[in-house]
């Protein structure tokens, strides 16, 4: 019989579909490939070395003391190479959803070019940068977007869909983020109609549309599935995951895999489940407790900026960070880079198309090619090229 890989999962920093909770800026999802009996022995051994007064290990409390940090480090050493953790900046994740639910509906029939050119990452980082602009209502836009995605009522997002649209800047001058808003308003009917289908297309009527748990679990199933062994998966009880778990088939029926193929995802994808995913009480499953400690430790570390004195813990966590983590990368919007400079021009062009209700696909590939060649030759001028549109 093919060996079964036992996987246990847990998360930290969960706030459901509310990704703007000010006291919980980060979400983490962890999984370990350790059977319960081994996890139990590991926890008992480490607790004997560093006794702590808590029935169930919690990273947030352990990280507050020197002994607790030593305990965590010993656990991480014991699990070396057998765990993985995803890190999410929630605001950036929400900005990523912005691309998926504002731009992608317009390009739903063939979005591959935009993904190949990393426009999705450019829009996400572009939006993320402007959310910190305290002198405008750019953050108000993303707050309205989150509310709209929970209700699917365009009246909840006047910055996106109303005309005349409220100004972002009090001075009356066009704010750079207006480029994105002009696209949303120009194609508003297409966007609204497509997103309205989420009520019937997604589990629980799309209640968990913005929740990050499903993204974390899907990525980890692909990670462990690459070993080629059937997976026996346990997760701490989670309403969002329980609602979507039946859709995680690991084959071409899987919605996430179909989307990844549409975007020409380069990695091998898929997994086989030995049985349906189990949802359990972590108190009765030591391996889930280990996953909880990993997720909680990662959440504390990233929230505190990987503090001094925790270097060994930082290094251990860093070695096990999943590549699908969502964290800010300023290179994506650095106009000194070809990809960023070209995408800035394309973003402006798409806004102009939206305003005239133009064909969103018309000459798009050619425009990318011209802009890229111009950049390579050194005669690319972003503001000059925009002025000629």
N, C-alpha and C positions, 0 to 999 in steps of 0.2 A: 504493500500500500504506500502511496506517495505520502511523505511526511507532511503533516499539517503545521502551518505557522500560526501560532496563537498570538493575537494582537489585542492590546488593551489601550483604550483611548480616554482622554479627558481634556478639559479646556479650562482657561482662566480668563477673567475680564469680560465675561459674557454679558451683554446688555440687549440681547435679542436684535430686533431690527432698528433699534435706536443707536446709531453709530456716532452721535454727537454728545453723549453723556460726558460732561466735563471732567468728572472724577475717574473715569475709566477710558483713557485714551487708547489703550492697546488691548488687543485680543490675542491669545495664544492657544494653539491646539497641539497636543502632544500624543504620541503613541509609543508603546514599548512592545518588543517581541520577546516577552518573558512569561513563562507559565506561572500560574498562581502559586504552586508549591515552592518554586525557586524564589519568587518575589517575597513570599512569607519569610523564608529563611534569610534572605538578604536584609529585609527590614528588621527582623529580630536581632541579627548580628550587629547591624549598625546602631540600633537603639541601645544595645548593651555597651557599645563603645562610647556613645554620647547620649546618656539618659536624658530624656525630656518628658515633662508632664503634660502629655496630650494623647488622648486615646487614638486619634487619627492624625497623621502627620499633615501639617498645613504649611506650605512654603512661606506664606506671608508672615507667619509668626516665627518660623525657624530662621528666616533671614534677618530678624531683628536682634539676634544674639550671636556671639562668637561660637558658642557650642552648636547652635542650630546650623550655622553656616558650615561648620566642619561636618556635621551629620549629612547635610545635603551634598557636599563634595564627595563624601565617601559613597553615597548612593549613586551619584553620577559616575564615579569610577567603576562601580560594580556593574553598571548598565552600559559601559562604554561600547559604542558600535551597535547597540541594540535598541536605540531610541531615535526618534526624529521629532523636531518641533517646528511649527510654523509661527511666524511673527507677523502681526497685522497692525499697521497704523490705521485706526478706524476711519479717520477723516480721509486719508488717501484711498482707502477701500471704497468709501462712499463716492469719492470723486471718480473712481473707476467704474462704479455702477452708473455714474452719470453718462459716461460714454456708451455703455451697453444699452441704456434705456432712452437716450436722447438721440445719439448718432446712429446706432445700429438699426433701429426701426426703419430709417430712411434707406439703409443699405442692406436690408434683410435678405435680399435675393442673391447678393454677392458681395460680402464685406471683406473678402480675403485681401484685397490690395491694401486696405486701410490697416489691417492687422500686420501684414508683411512690412509695411512702412512704419510700424510702431506709432501710428496716430493715436491709438487707444491709450498708450502710455503717456504720450505728449499731452493729450487732453486731460488725463487724470492729474499729472503733475502741474500743468498749467492752472487747473482749477484749484489744486491744493495750495499753490503759491498765493493766489489771490484771496484765499480764505483768511489769510493773516493780515489783510489790508484793513486796518481799523478805521480808515477814513472813507470807506465805501460800504455799500450794502451787498458786497460780493458774498459774504458769509450768509447773509439773509437768503440769497438765492439757493444755496445748498441746503439750508434749513427747510425752505419751501419744497425743494426737490424731494427731500426725505419724506416730508409729510404727504406729498403727492403720490409717492410710490407706495405709501401705506393705505391711501384712500382711493387712488386712481381718479381723483376729482381734479381737473385742471384749474378749478377755481382756487385750489389751495396753493397754486404756484403762479401768482400774477407776474413775477419777474420773468418767467419763462414763456407764458402763454397769453398775457393780456396785451391789448393795444388800445391806447398808447401804454407802453410799458413804463413802470416807475423808473426814474433815473437811478443809476448805481452811485453816481458821485454827486454830492451837493452842489458842486460848482457848475454843473450842467454840461461839462465836457465829457466826451465819450470815454468811458473806462475801458481798459484793454479787455476785460472779461465780457464786454458787450458783444465781442465777436462770437462768442459761444451762444449768447442769448439771442442774437439775430438769427442764428441757425435754428434754434429751437422754435422761435416764433414763425419763421418762414415755412417750416415743415410741420407746424403744430398739429394739423389734422391727421397726418400720417402717424406721427408719434403717439398722439392720444388714442387713436384707433388701435394701434398695435399693442400698446400697453394695457388697454382695456381687456384684452384677451387673457391676461394673466389671471383674472378672477376664476376662469374655468380651466386654464391650461396647467396651473400649478397646484400642488397639494395644499389643503387647508385654505383654498381660495386666494392663494398668494400671500397669506398672512406673514410668512417668514421670508419674503422676497429678498430683503437686504441682510438677512442673518448670515454670519460668517461661518457658523458651525458646519454647514453642508460643504462649503468650499474646503474647509480644513480636512474633514473626513474623506472627501473625494480625492484630494491630493495624496493623502496618506495611504489610501487603498491602492492607488497607482504605484506609490513608492514600494510598498511591501509586495504588491502583486508582481513586480519585476523579478522577484526571486523564483517565480514559476511554480510556487507551491500553493495548494488550497489554503485559504485564510479562514481562521475561526476568530471572529471579531467581537469584542465586548466594548461597550461604551457606557459611561455613567448616564443615568437617566436624563434625557433631553427631549423636550417636546418638538423642537425644530427637526432634530435628527430622526426621531421616530416617525415624523410625518413624511420625510423624504427618503428614508432608507430603502423602501421597496423599489424605488426607481434606480438605485445604484446596482445595476446588473453586471457591470464590468465588461460588457460586450457591446456590439454595435447598436443595441437597443438603448443603451445608457445615454440619457440626454447630454451629460457632460462630455462624454466621449464624442458624440455627434458634433457638438459645438467645437470641440478641439480639432476634429477633422476639418470642419468648415474653415477654421482659422489656420489650417495647415500646421498644427502643433508638431514639432520635430521629434518628440520623444515617443518611445513605445508606450502604449497605454493599455490598461485593462487589468483584470484580476479575476480569480475564481473564488467564490465563497464556498466553504465546506458546508455551511448551513446559514440561515438568515442571521443578520446581525442581532446580537443580544444586548438588551438594555438592562443594566443591573445597578444595585446599590453598591457604591464603592467601598462601603464599610465591610462588606462581605467578600471583597475581591482585592487581595493585596497588589496584584499587577495594575489594576486601575488606580490604586493609591499611588503607585510609582509614577504613572502617567500624570496624575494630579500634581505630584511634587515637581515633576519636570515642567509642566505647563505653568504652575504657580511661580516657580523660580525664574523662568524666562520672563514672565510678566513683571515681576519685581525688578529684575535686572534692566529690562528695557525702559521701564517707567523711571527708574532712578539713573538712567544713563550709564549703566554698567559701572557702578561706583568703585572708588579706590578701596583696596583691601579685599576685593572679590575677584582678583585676576584669574585665579585657577578655575573658579566657577564660570567666569565669562568665557574663558578659553574652551572649557568643556561644552558649554551650550553652543558656542559659535561653531564648533566642529560638527554639530548635529542640526543646523538650521536648514529647513527645507527650502529648495530653490523657488518654490511658489510663494514664499513670503512676500508681503506687500509693505515695503518700506520706501521712504522718500529717496529719490536719486536725481540730484540736480543736473547731472549730465544730460538727462532726457530733455531738459528745456534750456540747456546752455546753447545760445545761438552761435557760439563759436564752433559748434559741431554741425556737420552737414545735415544729419537727420533732423535735428531740432530746427535749424534754419529753414529747411525745406518744409517741414510740417507747419511752421508758423505761417508761411506763405499759403499753404494749402488750407489752413484753418480760415484764413481771411477770405480765400476764394470760395470756400463752401458757404460762408455767410452771405456773400454776394449772390451766389446761386439761389440760396434760400429766399432772399428778398425778392428775387424776380420769378420765384417758383420754377426755376430752371431744372433741367434733367440733372440729378446729382451725379450721374455716371459720366456725363458728356466730357470726353477728352481728358478724363482724370488721370489716366495712366500716362498720357503724353505730357501733361503738365508736370507730373512728378519727374519724368525723364528730363524735361527741359531744365527744370530747376536744379536737379542734381548735376547735370552736365555743366550748367552755369557756375555752380558752386565749385566744382572741381577745377574749372578753368580760372577761377579767381575773379570773375566779373559778376559775381552774385551780389546784389545790393538789396537787402530785405525791404527797407523802406521805399527805395526807388521802384522795386518790382511791385510792391503793394500799390504805390501811387499810380501805376499804369493799369491797374485792374478796372 
